[in-house]
Amino acid sequence: MAAAVVGWVGWGSTARADWASCQSKPTRSCLLDEALRSGDGQLTGKERLDVMVLTGYRNHPEYLAPADIEEAKQQVMDRQASSPALPWQYFSLATTGLVAADRIQEAYDLMSELDARWVNSALDEVIRALIKAGKPDEIPVFGRPVLADPRHVFNTAVKTLADQGNIEQALVLTALHPTGLPDEDTLTWLGVAYAKRGDGKTAARFYARAQANIEGKKVYSVTDDTAIELRFKQIVLQAVRGDIDGVRTALKELPAVSGRSDRAEMNRNVGYQQLVGFLLSLENPAVALEIAKSGPEPYRTLSLMTVALWDGEHGRSDETRAILPLLGDNVDPKIRGTLQRALAIAAAKSGDIKSAAALASETNDSVRRRAIMFELAQSLPP
């Protein structure tokens, strides 16, 4: 017993010394050790998964070993009955690993373990994973049974391809759309893809078509939720066209927040997130922050965090730090932890990996701290 205690103390001293050395001169290897090792060796099972789900694992499927995938699948199946929303994070991780391992049918099969309310979101996740892995032919419109409304499948695939700049593939799917008429969101995504490519003339044509779709739907808009949904779609079009003054005016003219958890307020929330997201996609963080700051609660905080995460990924440390006081003194600790992650990543992206490691070490939640260390390791060469 005494020997075991001495051994544990000795290991603890070594671990602290190793971490002190890593902080003074961070390397990919030592940061990964901090992220994925414990006193007994490598993290395994759910303990490892709970770290990985907080990382950008979708960009690093090589870290998802077969044992991780099986554990994630088991978590989905074990937890579904007690809490339908809880398995989602494990489903996303399992899907990424299964697609990367070319076990695509298993990813589709795992969808059956989810509550019916999550099927469309699950299918979106599989489609995005397939496109990211360069396997668009596996999308369930080519020789596979369609698992949801085919319009939903096509729209998700086209938007994802357009967002990645694969305009030609997106247009092929658009031509095969089951209704023959892509919706206004799809047209807007395609326009933004052309704008990012520098082809403003073609972008304007897609925006005009999207505007025509919206105007056509407004004629039949008789409910509050549809009205605010279409209004935000118009505001997004104003934003991507560069009419920022028009955006400011339109947002001021929106009806006041009702305080109810109804579809109109859900559409308002989605509208704000899409507006901020499109502005960031077009490299306009200053206006995105202005819109986020002016938004009503409870949507303001989420919009601000969207901007903070973008700033972090782009190495904008000062801008990321400036968002903290905007969140107020009573911000949720999880949100504060997310901002800490953004700050550490911003420091790493700007080349100051030592400061990034110090910021990560200040995180009180050990799981989140490990996840940040993993992200920092990815910013360094092997």
N, C-alpha and C positions, 0 to 999 in steps of 0.2 A: 504493500500500500504506500509506504513512504517513498519507495523508488518510483512508483507511478506519479506521486505528487511532485517529486523532484523533476521527473521527466517532463511533466506538464508545464511546470514553472520554467524549466529550461527552454522548452519549445516556445512558450510565450515570450520570453526574452529575445529569442532568435527572431520570432515573427515581428516584434516591435522594431528590432534592429533592421530587419529586411525592409520594413515599411519606411523607416527613417531614411534608409539608403535610397529607396524608390522615390520618396518625396524630393530628395536633393537632386536626383538625376533619374527622372521617370523614363522607363522604357516600356515598349509594348509588352514584353514578357512579364515584368513585375506588376504592371497594371492588371494584366489578365489574371495573374496569381491572386491579386487582391480581390478581383471580381468573382472568380470561380473556384477558389480553394478555401477549405476550412481547416480546422485543426486536425481532422482525420484524413485529409487528402482532398481530392476533387469533390465539389458539390455534386450531388446526385438527386434523382427523383424530383419530387415537388419542390424541394428547397432550391434546386437549380432552376426549375421552370419559373418559379416566382421571381427570380432575378431576370431571366431572359425576357419575360413578357413585358418588362419595363424598358427594354432596350430597342434599338432599331434592328431587330432580328430579321425583319423582312429584307434588309439590305445585306444580311450576313447569314444566309441559310446554311453555310458550311459549318457553323457552330452547332447546328441541330443534329445531334447524333441519333441513330435509330432508337436508342433507349429514351431519348427526350421525346421523340415522336410518339412512341408507345405510351409513355407516361401522360403526355398531353391528351391522347385519345381516351385513356382511362379516366382522366379527370373530367372530360366532357361527359362520359357515360355515367360516372358515379354521381355527379353533382346535378344532373339535369332535373331529376325528380324533385329535389328539395328547393332549388332556386334556378329557374329557367335562364336568368340573366347571367349568373355567375360563370357558367362554362365558356362564355364568349371568348375571353382572353386566351383560354387554352385551345379553343377551336381555331382561332387565327394562327396560333403558333403551329399547331398540328398541320394545318393546311399548307403553310409555307414549307414545312419540312417534307410533307408528302409530295407536293408538286416538284420540289427540287430533286427529290429522289425518284421522280418519274412514277410515283404510285398514285396516279391521278384519280383512278376510279375509287380508291379508298377515301380520297378527299370528298368526292361526291357522296359516297356512302355515309360518311360521318355526319353529313347534313341531316340525315334522318334521326339523329340523336338529339337534335335541337328542338325547342318549342317552335310550333308553326309560325309564331310571330317573328322569328329570327331567320326564316328561310331566305327571304330576299337579301338580307344583309349578309348571310352566309354565302350565298351565291356570288354576291359582289366581291367578297373576299377571295373566293376561288378564282374568279375571272381576273382580278387584279394580279393574283399570284401567277397565273398562267401567262399573262402578258409580260410581267416582269421577268419571268423565266424564259421568255422567247418561245412560248408554246401556244400561240393564239389559235392554232388549228384544233386545240383540245377544248375550246370554248363550246358549250353545249348547244351549238346551232349547226354544227357540221358533223352529222352522222351519229350524234348522241341524243338520247331522249331529252327534250326540253324540260327542265326542272321547275320552271316558273313561267310567268307571262313572257312570251318571246320578245315583246317590246322592251321589257325591263332588261333582259339579257343583252339585246343589241345596244340599248342606250348606254348601259354600263361599260360595255366593251368599247364603243366608239369614244366615249368620254375619256376612258383610261388611255387608249391609244393616242388620242389627240393631246392629252396632258403630257405624254412622254415625247411628243413631237413626231410620232409615227403617223403623219397625216395621210399618206397614201393608203396604208392599211385601214385607217379609220374610214376613209372614203369608200373603200371596197365594201366594208360592212354597212355603211350608210346606204349604198346602192342596193344591198340585199335586205334592207329593213322590211319586216313583214307588212307594215302598213304603207310603205312607199314614201312616208312623210316623217322624217325625223322631227322630234319635238324641239321647242325653242331652247331648252337647256343644251341639247346636243349641238344645235347650230351655233350657240354662243361659244361652247368649248372649241369647236372647229375654227371659229373666227379668231379666238384668242391664240390658238396654235399658229395660225397664219401670221397674226400680229407679232408673235414672239420670233417668227422666222424672218420678220422684216417686210412681209408682204401686206401692207396696210390696205391696198386696194381690194384684194380678195377678202381680207378680214371684214371690210365694210360691207361686202355683198352678203356674207353670212349674217352679220348683225342686222342688216335690213330684212332678211328673210325671217330671222328670229322675231324682230319687231312686228312683222306682219302676222306671225302666228299668235303673238300675244294680243294684238288688237282684235283678231278674230275670236279669241276666247273671251275677251272682255264683254262681248255682246251677250254671252250666255252666263256671265258671272252674276249670281244672285245671292251668294252666301258670303259672310264676312271672311271666312278662312280662304276661300278662293280669291276674293278681292285683294287681300293683303299678299297672297302668294304671287299673283300677277303683278301687283305694284312693285314688289321687290325684284321681280324679273326685269321690269322696266328700268329700275334703278341700277341694277347690275349692268344692263346695256349702256346706260348713260356713263357709268364708270369706265367700262372697257373702251368706250369711244372717246374718253378723255374729257367728258363734260362734268367736271368735278363740282362746279357751282350748281349745276342742275341736280346733282346728287345731294348736295347740302340742302337745297330747297325742298326736294322731294321727301327727304327724311323728316324734315320739320313738319311736313303736311300729313304725316302718318297719324292715324288715330292713336289716342293715348293707350298705354298698356292697360289691359283690363284687370290683370291680377288673377285671372282664371287660368286653369290648366286645360285649355281647350285647343282645338286645331288651329284657330287663328293665331294664338300665341306660339304654338309650335312652329307655324309657318314663319312667324316673325323671327324666331330664334334661328331657324335655318337660313332665312334671308340675310340676316346680319352676318352669319358665318360665311355664306357664299360671297357676299359683297367684299368682306375683308380678305377672303381667300383669293378672289380674282385680282384684287389690287396687288396683293403680294406676288401672285403669279406673274404679273406684269411689272414687277420690280418697282412698286410704288409704295414703299413702307411708310413714308411720311403721311400720306393721305390715309392709308390703312389704319395707322395709329390714331389719327384725328377722328376717323369714323368710330373706331373702337372706344375711344374716350367719351364720345358724345352719346353712345348708345345707352339705353335704359337698363337698369338691373331687372332681372338677373342675367341678361345677355352680355352686359358690359365686361364682366370678369372673363368670360370665356373668350370674347373677342380680343381682349388685351393679352391673354395668354397665347393666343394664336400668333399674334404679332411678336411676342417675346420669343417663342420657339423659332420663328423664322429668323429673327435677329440673331439668336444663338447659332443657328446653323450657318449663318453667313458671317460669323466672326465679329459681330457688332456688339462688343462688350459694353460700351457706354450706353448704347440705346437699350440693351437688355436690362441693365441695372436701373435705368431711369423709369422702368415700368413698375418696379417694386412699390414706391410710394403711392402710385396710382391705385393700387389694390386695397389700400387702407390698412388699419392696424389690426383688424379682426379677420384677416384672410385665413382661409382654411389651411392647416399645416401641410396638407397634400399639395395644395396649389403653390405654397411657398417652396416646398421641396422640388416641384416641377420647375419653378423659376431658378432655383439653385442649380439644377441640372443644366438649364439653358445658359446660365452664366459660366459654368465650367466648360461647356462645349464651345461657347464663344471665345473663351480664353485659349482653348486648344486650337481652334480654327485660326486664330490670329497668331499662332506660333508660340504662345506662352504656356507650354504644357506644365511647367512647374507650378504656376499660379492655379492652373486648372485642377491639378491634383490636390492642392491645398484647399480649394473651394469644395471639392468632392469630399474631402476628409471631414469637413464641418457638418456634413449631413448627418442628422441624428438617427434616421431610420436606416438600419444596417442593410436592408434589402435594396433600398433606393441608392444607398452609397455604393454598393456592389455594381448596380446597373450603370451608374455614372462612370465608374472605373472601366467597365467594359467599353462604354462609348469612347472614353478618352483613348483607350488602347487602339481603337480603330483609326485614330487620327495620326498614329505613328507608323513608320515602316516596320515590316516584320523583323 
